[in-house]
Amino acid sequence: MLSATRRKLIGGALVGASGLAGAFGRQAAAGALARKGRILLDRMPDIPRGLVEAVNFPLIEAIHGRRSRRFARGASIPDGPLAFTSRQPAARLTETEQLLLLATVAGNTGWANLIPFNRAYLPHIPNYAAAAGGRSFPSAAGFHTTEVFYTDDDGVYLFPTRDMTPDGPPGDGGTDLAAWLAAHRARIVKLADGRLNTPREARHMEMHNAWCANVPGSTLIVPVSDLAQHQILNLCYLVQNGACIFDDINGRAVPGIERFAHLVDPENAYPLSYFDQIGVTEVTVESSTACYAGALMLQALGLGGWMYEGINPFSILGASGDRRYPGSASATTPIRAGRCPTSPGCPACSRATVRRTSPTCGPPSTPSLPASSAPAGRSTRPRPAPIARPPPCAAAVCRTMPTSAPASP
């Protein structure tokens, strides 16, 4: 188990800074830094090899050094000018590496900063954020409807952090890395044994990924967004801000909307087609930035990998129509001509995930409530199980080696 903490690592820098400040005669500042540094360095345990380097890895180097590194140990490019077969056996990630990556992609990072002001809510503050905790990726109005699935050599897993309670009081000034990772480890739910079968055929996978995607030793991380729930939250957001939608597809107002003119402005409505585009865009931003955060962590950990969408999402969900490959078995109706499959979600995922209460759908003057977005006096009901949607992107993580070496004999 990891035992280093961000506090303690920062504490070393603070103690060093106190000596520097003292050398320049800033005694008061030096004393304050030294005292804070000693507190942060309290009970300094052994640090796992490489962790200090990872924690101190420069952000600018991670950004500019980010590349898609596809060639893993144990991999082979069979033909072409870059033909090469690895001389090393496949090497899986350590538990620490995998946990750091998962928590970086979709971890709970503490209490969210409230949306502090909306003049339509005065004298109250906005209450449409759907979660009290922040996550490693941003989300429109704090909806955060994306969860993560992943697979490795041992199995297929759900990593539900959306409803995770932040650890510690707000603004405590530091994160105990060991406790943080342990809390995230406890969220992991195993759904099946063995690596998820992603067939290396053109129907199921882009062929430029067939040689390198989901290979032995790698971890394949798949964010899945609950678009249906995201749009429900968007509808509530519109109502809370005095807006509604107009059915531009059929060229008419939503029947009966005039009865709610005291809550919304029917003459200033969002087109339904635009409303749909907003939802798809917002969940795509969630999953993409989650994977990008993981890509930056790869640089700090010295691992290879890349972001991609070159695996058929319906094959992953078990809706490809090919009975040889059940995928995650979360979908019940296969692809038909001109139609996408319906997918009610994985029963095991539904049992493993705790749902929050219903969002507020009141007027903009509804007071903001702590720890819940439901108005006072209104009963709340558990939300239904999430609806699995095709993942906009996936992140593959692997131990890599260069492809510039000569082809093996």
C-alpha positions in Angstrom: 0.0 0.0 0.0 1.2 3.5 -0.7 2.1 5.4 2.3 3.3 8.7 0.9 1.1 11.7 0.9 0.8 14.9 -1.1 1.0 16.8 2.2 4.3 15.1 3.2 5.8 15.6 -0.2 4.8 19.2 -0.3 6.1 19.4 3.3 9.6 18.7 2.2 9.4 21.6 -0.3 8.1 23.8 2.4 11.0 23.0 4.8 13.4 23.7 2.0 11.7 26.9 1.2 11.9 28.0 4.8 15.7 27.7 4.8 15.9 29.7 1.5 13.6 32.4 2.9 15.7 32.5 6.1 18.9 32.9 4.1 17.4 36.0 2.5 16.4 37.4 5.9 12.7 36.8 5.7 12.6 35.3 9.2 8.8 35.5 9.8 8.0 33.9 6.5 10.7 31.2 7.0 9.3 30.4 10.5 5.8 30.0 9.2 6.9 27.7 6.3 9.1 25.6 8.6 6.2 25.1 11.1 3.8 24.1 8.3 6.4 21.9 6.7 7.0 20.0 10.0 3.2 19.4 10.3 2.9 18.1 6.7 5.9 15.8 7.2 4.5 14.2 10.3 4.9 10.4 10.3 6.8 10.3 7.1 6.9 6.7 6.0 8.8 4.9 3.3 8.0 6.0 -0.2 7.5 3.5 -3.0 10.2 3.6 -5.7 9.4 6.1 -8.4 6.5 7.8 -6.6 8.4 11.0 -5.7 9.4 11.3 -9.4 5.8 10.8 -10.5 4.5 13.3 -8.0 7.1 15.9 -9.0 6.9 15.3 -12.7 6.6 18.7 -14.5 3.1 19.3 -15.9 4.6 21.1 -18.9 6.7 18.1 -19.7 3.7 15.8 -19.4 1.7 18.0 -21.8 4.5 18.4 -24.4 5.7 14.8 -24.0 2.3 13.3 -24.5 2.3 10.8 -27.5 0.4 7.8 -28.5 2.7 4.9 -27.6 1.2 1.7 -28.9 4.0 -0.8 -28.9 3.9 -2.8 -25.7 6.2 -5.5 -24.3 5.2 -8.8 -25.8 3.7 -7.1 -28.9 4.5 -7.7 -32.5 4.1 -5.7 -35.7 4.0 -8.6 -38.2 4.7 -6.9 -41.5 5.7 -3.7 -43.1 8.7 -1.3 -42.8 8.3 -1.2 -39.0 8.0 -5.0 -38.5 9.3 -5.9 -35.1 8.6 -8.5 -32.4 9.2 -7.7 -28.8 11.9 -9.8 -27.1 10.3 -9.1 -23.7 7.3 -10.9 -22.2 4.1 -9.0 -21.7 4.3 -7.0 -18.5 1.2 -5.9 -16.6 0.8 -2.8 -14.5 1.4 -2.9 -10.8 -1.6 -2.4 -8.5 -0.2 1.0 -7.6 0.2 2.1 -11.2 -3.3 0.9 -12.1 -4.9 2.6 -9.1 -3.1 5.9 -9.8 -4.3 5.8 -13.4 -7.9 4.8 -12.6 -8.1 7.5 -9.9 -6.6 10.1 -12.3 -9.1 9.2 -15.0 -12.2 9.3 -12.8 -11.3 9.8 -9.2 -13.1 11.8 -6.6 -10.8 14.8 -5.8 -12.6 16.3 -2.8 -15.4 18.7 -2.2 -16.6 20.6 -5.2 -16.5 24.4 -5.4 -20.0 25.6 -5.5 -21.3 27.6 -8.5 -21.2 30.8 -6.5 -23.5 33.2 -8.3 -26.5 33.4 -10.6 -28.5 36.7 -10.3 -31.8 34.8 -11.1 -31.3 32.9 -7.8 -30.7 35.9 -5.5 -30.7 35.9 -2.5 -29.8 32.2 -2.9 -27.0 30.5 -4.7 -27.5 28.1 -7.7 -28.5 24.6 -6.7 -28.2 22.6 -10.0 -24.9 21.0 -9.4 -25.7 17.3 -9.2 -22.8 16.2 -6.9 -21.1 17.5 -3.8 -17.7 16.0 -4.8 -15.4 17.1 -7.6 -13.8 14.6 -10.0 -10.6 14.5 -12.0 -12.5 15.7 -15.1 -14.9 18.6 -15.6 -18.6 18.3 -16.2 -21.3 20.7 -17.3 -22.9 22.2 -14.1 -21.4 19.4 -12.1 -23.6 16.7 -13.5 -20.8 14.1 -13.9 -22.8 11.2 -15.4 -19.8 9.3 -16.7 -18.6 6.1 -15.0 -15.6 4.0 -15.9 -15.3 0.3 -16.8 -11.9 -1.4 -17.3 -10.5 -4.7 -18.2 -7.1 -6.4 -17.6 -5.7 -9.9 -17.6 -7.8 -10.9 -14.5 -11.2 -9.6 -15.3 -13.8 -6.9 -16.2 -14.5 -4.2 -13.6 -16.7 -1.3 -12.8 -15.1 1.7 -11.1 -18.0 3.8 -9.8 -16.9 7.1 -8.3 -19.7 9.4 -9.3 -21.5 9.0 -6.0 -18.4 8.7 -3.9 -18.3 10.8 -0.7 -15.3 13.2 -0.6 -12.8 12.2 2.0 -12.3 14.7 4.8 -13.7 18.1 5.5 -13.7 20.8 2.8 -10.5 22.8 2.6 -8.3 20.6 4.8 -5.3 21.5 2.7 -4.0 18.1 1.7 -4.7 14.6 0.5 -3.4 11.4 2.2 -2.4 9.5 -0.9 -2.5 6.1 0.7 -6.0 6.7 2.2 -7.2 8.3 -1.1 -6.1 5.3 -3.2 -7.5 2.8 -0.6 -10.9 4.5 -0.8 -10.9 4.2 -4.5 -9.7 0.6 -4.4 -12.8 -0.2 -2.3 -15.1 1.2 -5.1 -13.9 -1.4 -7.6 -16.5 -4.0 -8.5 -15.5 -7.1 -10.5 -18.1 -8.0 -13.1 -16.5 -11.0 -14.8 -13.3 -13.1 -14.8 -10.8 -12.8 -17.6 -10.1 -10.1 -20.1 -13.0 -8.7 -22.1 -12.9 -10.3 -25.5 -12.6 -7.6 -28.2 -12.4 -9.5 -31.5 -9.6 -8.5 -33.9 -11.9 -8.3 -36.9 -12.9 -5.3 -39.0 -16.5 -5.6 -37.8 -15.5 -5.1 -34.2 -12.2 -3.1 -34.3 -10.4 -0.7 -36.5 -7.7 -2.8 -38.1 -4.8 -0.4 -37.2 -5.6 -1.3 -33.6 -5.9 -5.1 -34.1 -2.2 -5.7 -33.3 -2.0 -3.4 -30.2 -5.5 -2.9 -28.6 -6.4 -4.7 -25.4 -3.3 -6.9 -25.5 -2.1 -9.2 -22.7 -0.6 -7.1 -19.9 -2.5 -3.9 -20.8 -5.3 -2.2 -19.0 -8.2 -1.0 -21.2 -10.2 1.9 -19.6 -13.6 2.6 -21.0 -15.7 5.6 -19.8 -19.4 5.2 -20.3 -21.7 8.2 -20.1 -25.3 8.0 -18.9 -26.7 10.3 -21.6 -30.3 9.8 -20.6 -29.7 11.0 -17.0 -27.5 13.8 -18.3 -30.4 15.1 -20.4 -32.8 14.8 -17.5 -30.4 17.0 -15.5 -30.2 19.4 -18.5 -34.0 19.7 -18.6 -34.0 20.5 -14.9 -31.3 23.0 -15.4 -33.3 24.7 -18.1 -36.4 24.9 -15.9 -34.3 26.1 -12.9 -33.1 29.0 -15.1 -36.5 29.8 -16.6 -36.0 28.1 -20.0 -37.6 25.2 -21.9 -37.4 23.4 -25.2 -39.2 23.8 -28.6 -39.8 20.9 -30.9 -38.1 22.2 -34.0 -38.1 18.7 -35.5 -41.9 18.8 -35.8 -42.1 22.6 -35.9 -44.3 23.0 -32.8 -44.1 23.9 -29.1 -44.2 21.2 -26.5 -47.9 20.5 -25.9 -49.2 22.1 -22.7 -46.0 24.1 -22.1 -48.1 27.3 -21.7 -49.4 25.9 -18.4 -45.9 26.4 -17.0 -45.3 29.9 -18.1 -44.9 30.9 -14.5 -41.7 28.8 -14.4 -40.3 29.0 -18.0 -40.5 31.4 -21.0 -42.2 29.5 -23.9 -41.3 32.3 -26.3 -37.5 31.9 -25.7 -37.0 28.2 -25.9 -34.1 25.9 -26.9 -34.6 24.0 -30.2 -34.9 20.3 -29.4 -32.2 19.4 -31.9 -29.8 21.8 -30.3 -30.6 20.5 -26.9 -29.7 17.0 -28.1 -26.4 18.2 -29.5 -25.6 19.9 -26.1 -26.0 16.6 -24.2 -23.9 14.6 -26.6 -21.2 17.3 -26.6 -21.2 17.6 -22.8 -20.7 13.8 -22.1 -18.1 13.6 -24.8 -16.1 16.3 -23.1 -16.4 14.4 -19.8 -15.1 11.1 -21.2 -12.4 12.8 -23.4 -11.0 14.9 -20.6 -11.0 11.9 -18.3 -8.9 10.0 -20.7 -6.6 12.9 -21.3 -6.0 13.2 -17.6 -4.9 9.6 -17.7 -2.7 10.2 -20.7 -0.8 12.9 -18.7 -0.4 10.5 -15.7 1.1 8.0 -18.1 4.0 10.4 -18.7 4.7 10.8 -15.0 4.6 7.0 -14.5 6.8 6.2 -17.5 4.1 4.0 -19.1 2.9 3.8 -22.7 -0.7 4.0 -24.0 -3.0 6.1 -26.0 -6.6 7.5 -26.3 -8.7 6.0 -29.1 -12.2 5.1 -30.3 -11.2 2.4 -32.7 -13.2 -0.4 -31.0 -16.8 -0.9 -31.9 -18.7 0.3 -28.8 -21.6 -2.0 -29.5 -19.2 -5.0 -29.5 -18.0 -3.9 -26.0 -21.6 -3.6 -24.8 -22.6 -7.0 -26.3 -24.9 -5.6 -29.0 -22.9 -6.4 -32.1 -25.3 -9.1 -33.2 -22.4 -11.6 -33.3 -23.2 -14.3 -30.7 -19.6 -15.4 -30.6 -18.7 -12.3 -28.7 -21.0 -11.3 -25.9 -19.0 -8.3 -24.8 -20.0 -7.0 -21.4 -23.5 -8.6 -21.9 -25.1 -5.3 -20.9 -27.2 -4.9 -24.1 -30.3 -6.9 -24.9 -31.1 -6.0 -28.5 -28.6 -6.3 -31.3 -27.9 -3.9 -34.1 -30.6 -3.9 -36.8 -30.5 -2.2 -40.1 -30.8 1.6 -39.6 -31.3 1.2 -35.8 -28.9 1.3 -32.8 -29.4 -1.3 -30.0 -31.1 -0.5 -26.8 -29.2 -1.1 -23.6 -30.8 -1.1 -20.2 -27.5 -1.5 -18.4 -25.6 -4.3 -16.6 -27.5 -5.8 -13.7 -24.3 -6.2 -11.7 -23.5 -2.6 -12.2 -26.9 -1.5 -11.0 -26.5 -3.5 -7.8 -23.0 -2.1 -7.2 -23.8 1.6 -7.8 -25.6 3.7 -5.2 -27.9 6.3 -6.8 -28.4 9.8 -5.5 -31.8 11.4 -5.0 -33.9 13.2 -7.7 -32.8 16.6 -8.9 -34.7 19.8 -8.2 -37.1 20.9 -10.9 -38.4 24.0 -9.1 -38.3 27.7 -10.0 -35.0 29.6 -9.9 -35.8 30.9 -6.5 -35.5 27.4 -4.9 -33.0 27.7 -2.1 -29.7 25.8 -2.4 -29.5 22.8 -0.1 -26.4 21.2 1.3 -25.6 17.6 0.3 -28.7 17.3 -1.9 -30.3 18.9 -4.8 -33.9 18.0 -3.8 -36.1 20.9 -2.4 -37.1 20.9 1.2 -40.4 19.1 1.9 -40.3 17.0 -1.3 -39.9 13.3 -1.0 -37.0 11.8 -3.0 -36.8 8.5 -4.8 -33.7 6.5 -5.8 -32.7 7.1 -9.4 -33.0 4.2 -11.8 -30.0 2.2 -12.9 -27.7 3.9 -15.4 -28.3 3.4 -19.1 -25.1 2.2 -20.8 -24.1 4.3 -23.8 -21.4 3.8 -26.4 -18.1 5.1 -25.1 -16.8 8.1 -27.1 -13.2 7.1 -26.3 -11.1 4.5 -24.5 -7.7 4.7 -23.0 -5.3 1.8 -23.4 -2.4 1.6 -21.0 0.6 -0.7 -21.4 4.3 -1.0 -20.7 6.0 0.0 -23.9 9.3 -0.4 -25.7 10.6 1.4 -28.8 9.8 0.2 -32.3 13.0 1.7 -33.8 15.1 -1.4 -33.0 15.9 -3.7 -35.9 13.5 -6.5 -36.6 14.1 -9.6 -34.6 15.5 -12.6 -36.5 
